[in-house]
Amino acid sequence: MSQIEVPLYDPNMLRPIDFSALAGPKDDGHAPRILLLYGSLRPQSYSRSVAQEGARVLRALGCETKFFDPTGLPLPDGAPDSHPKVQELRELALWSEGMVWSSPERHGAMTGVLKNQIDWIPLSAIGGVRPTQGKTLALMQVSGGSQSFNSVNQMRILGRWMRMITIPNQSSLPKAWLEFENGRMKPSSFYNRVVDVMEELARFTVMTRGRKEMLVDRYSERVETAEELHKRVSLTDI
């Protein structure tokens, strides 16, 4: 194992997750698929770095992780849906069963870089599959100054709007530039919180993925679907 991948958590304290105890009846036991998004294009991106620390923990817990690099992603309405970066992001969103959103706080809010990524993920169905509905979400933010929760609070509202199951725990890292050394996060209570969030995300993802259709089933959508079916059948009878 390379030095950059040496875990910072205590392996004796990071308990294996009993996926079989959490999984739904039709779960095939595959590794939970987690997509990580971050909100900065800077070479030294602390939102990316803290997401990478989270990914290391997720992999240790048995998850499969993928990152999306937002470099080159156009603004919404500024390019067609067929743009390669848009297609890459949407394919990753469909692949995932859970997500991590990690953003700096800028002017008291999440960055446009992160919001741009989310704006490209549609709520409506792609081939009959909604990219975010019923999937789990974990939130993290980094700040250059004192601790704040503006970005995670804003992202929590957005996660609800995207019909995601946003886990209760979250991470807010103040004075992020003091918490990293040689590209790695220093051991601290802030690092421990990142581990907490990733453990919770892994559990919630396994617990809900096989039950998603039941959990997000909506009366209003069933009624709408029935009305559409009735109209189609009526037209066929003419």
C-alpha positions, 0 to 999 in steps of 0.5 A: 500500500502506498504511503498516500493510501495508508489509512488514518483510522484505527483499523481495530475501531472501524467495524465491518458492516454486516450488509446481510443484516441490513439488506433487502430480501432481493439484494444480491450483495454487490458492493454499494456504489458511491459517487463523490462530487466536489465543489472546487477546480483549484489544484489544491482543492480541500473539498476534493481532499476531504472527499478522497479521505471519505472514499478511502473509508468507504472502500475499507467498508466494502463500497465501490467509489467513483469521482466525477471531475467537474473540470470542463463541465459547461453551464446548464443551458450553455451546451446540449445534453449530448456534451461529453462531460454531461453524459459522463456525469449522468451515467455516473449518477445512474450507476450510483446507489448513493452520493457524497457532496463535498463543497467549500463554503463561498459567500455563505453558500455552496459553490457554483461548481457543485451546484452546476453538477447537480443542475445537470442531473435531471429529476425527470426519468432517463429511460424510465429511471430517475437518476437521484430518487431514493438514493442516499446522500452524505454532505460535507463542507470545508471552510477557510475560516471558523466552522459554519454549516451554511453549505451543508444546510443548503445542500440538505435542502437541495438533496430533499428537492432531488428526492434523495435520502439524506443521512442525518450525520454530516461533516463541516471542516473549519480552517481546512488549510490547517487540517491537511499535511502532505495531501492527507488529513491529520488525525483529529475529531474532524477526521473522526466525523468524516469516518462517522459520516461514511459509516452511516452512508454505507449502512443507509445505502445497503439498508435502502437500495433494495427497498427504494421502490417501496420507500419512494412510491407516491400516491400522486404519481400512481394516480397520474400514471393511472390517468395517463393509462386511461387516456391511452386506452381510451384513444386506442378504443376510438 
